[in-house]
Amino acid sequence: MTKRIQVGAVPVGGGARVSIQSMCSTKTDDVSATVDQIHALEAAGCEIVRVAVPDMAAARAIGQIKSRIQIPLVADIHFDYQLALECVGQGIDKIRINPGNIGGEDRVKAVADACRTNGIPIRIGVNGGSLEKELLKKHGGATAEALAESALGHAALLEKFDFTDICISVKCSSVPVTIGAYRLLSEKCAYPLHLGVTEAGTPDMGMVKSAMGIGGLLCLGIGDTLRVTLTADPVEEIYAAKKILLAAGRRQEGPNLIACPTCGRTNIDLIPIAREVERRLAGCTKPITVAVMGCAVNGPGEAAAADVGIAGGKEEGLLFRRGEILRKVPQEKLVDALMEEIAKLP
């Protein structure tokens, strides 16, 4: 089990549930726009949010932002250690840095001391595109071994200054390299791991890469918090993260929709029906499995584990619960009947 750290009110690691993160796309010193986006992310299910801190104006906006939001706030900092110190003074909940790029060891110590004094954890963020030249040469490129060695080296630097409230990420745009790096880290340290596939792309491909990389690691029992990175509105990252956690069996909140892929036995226009059920389940928080099957011949049998489901027929379909047929329903009323049955479930 990994070490537990505390990010504001959210525990990370040590058996705590895997938390969902995202990052604002607004200019941080535009406080109103940033707060509005954070509120939208929080409403979607975001539990920890990060903002870019490229300059002192952004750092000085942290306190104002913090006063208007509920979820923990993380400062993303590169190169200038003074920005980290200012964010600490502004009440930030977590710092994300690469200790190797903020200057000499005296500056790393200053940040470590300030964070320790104020109970603020640090995420070491290593990316495939910003590895140290000597590691790239040693390992022949941005390999899993290079990413893991870089992260552990940065952790050792913080440990040198008696700082261990650490979270680590080793993100890469390559899914196999990302998985390999996190697997190495999980074997070599007990720090909580922040999962992600960086530069994953637009939602179509980005969701696939993230599901493979993040979801695969979660299924291996690796990972304590995550961000799905998409070239899109960051709110979409939250919806994607929730789906990955549900598919990996790491979250039980909300419904799990299963639907057959259709075949020559299908006598119902299943695809729009499945999409309509998915749309109408969007606000449901019940931890249930809902089935939408295209064939009355084996639909209830294949989806026998579903809490409730429908299966299509030529002119009418079946409404069933855990494989037991409840009644026949006209095709045009199947979705309504399904939703009425869901409403009865605890």
CORCOR-V147643 format. One record per backbone hydrogen bond with DSSP energy under -0.5 kcal/mol. CO is the residue of the C=O (numbers start at 1). NH is the residue of the N-H. If there is no record, write none. Layout:
co={CO,CO}
nh={NH,NH}
This chain:
co={5,5,6,7,9,10,12,13,19,20,20,21,22,26,27,29,30,31,32,33,34,35,36,37,38,39,40,41,41,42,47,48,49,50,51,55,56,57,58,59,61,62,63,65,66,72,73,73,74,74,75,75,76,78,79,80,80,81,82,83,84,85,86,87,88,93,94,95,95,96,97,97,98,99,102,104,104,105,106,107,108,109,110,111,112,113,114,115,115,116,119,121,122,122,123,123,124,124,126,127,128,132,132,133,134,135,136,136,141,143,144,145,146,147,148,149,150,151,152,153,154,155,156,157,158,158,159,162,164,165,166,167,168,169,171,172,173,174,175,176,177,178,179,180,181,182,183,184,184,185,190,192,193,193,193,195,196,197,201,202,203,204,205,206,207,208,209,210,210,212,213,214,215,216,217,217,218,224,225,226,227,228,230,233,233,234,234,235,235,236,237,238,239,240,241,242,243,244,245,245,246,255,256,256,258,263,268,269,270,271,272,273,274,275,276,277,279,281,285,286,288,288,289,289,290,291,292,293,294,295,298,299,301,303,306,308,309,310,311,312,315,317,318,319,319,320,321,323,324,327,329,330,331,333,334,335,336,337,338,339,340,341,341,342}
nh={7,12,8,10,11,7,5,16,226,47,48,228,50,28,30,31,34,35,36,37,38,39,40,41,42,43,44,45,46,45,72,22,74,24,76,59,60,61,61,62,65,66,67,68,69,49,93,94,51,76,77,96,53,80,81,83,84,85,86,87,88,89,90,92,91,121,75,97,123,77,99,125,101,102,81,107,108,109,110,111,112,113,114,115,116,117,118,119,120,119,121,95,124,167,97,125,126,169,171,130,131,135,136,137,138,139,140,141,143,147,148,149,150,151,152,153,154,155,156,157,158,159,160,161,161,163,162,164,166,122,192,124,194,126,128,198,175,178,179,180,181,182,183,184,185,186,187,187,188,189,3,168,195,224,225,227,198,200,231,206,207,208,209,210,211,212,213,214,215,216,217,218,219,220,220,222,221,19,195,21,229,230,232,236,237,237,238,238,239,240,241,242,243,244,245,246,247,248,250,251,249,257,258,290,292,266,270,273,274,275,276,277,278,279,280,281,282,284,254,288,256,290,307,308,258,310,260,312,267,299,302,303,304,306,322,291,320,293,318,296,331,329,311,326,327,309,324,325,321,319,317,333,334,337,338,339,340,341,342,343,344,344,345,345}
